[in-house]
């Protein structure tokens, strides 16, 4: 798969339109770097399940209850 080459000026001026595809950014004929867009959505992390897995003792409260207690202070 060949990536499109684009100048630095065009990359900065037209970033909103070119940010979704992979590009090679050039300046005066030399390749400065490559632009690879990030994945569309990161994978959500289940912090409660992660805390339960890492904890050796049983959790007395749910994670939501712990957060609620922290907000009362």
Buried (B, 14 or more C-beta within 10 A) or exposed (E): EEEEEBBEEBBEEEEEEBEEEEBBBBEEEEEEEEBEEEEEEEEEEEEBEEEEEEEEEEEEEEBEEEEEEEEEE
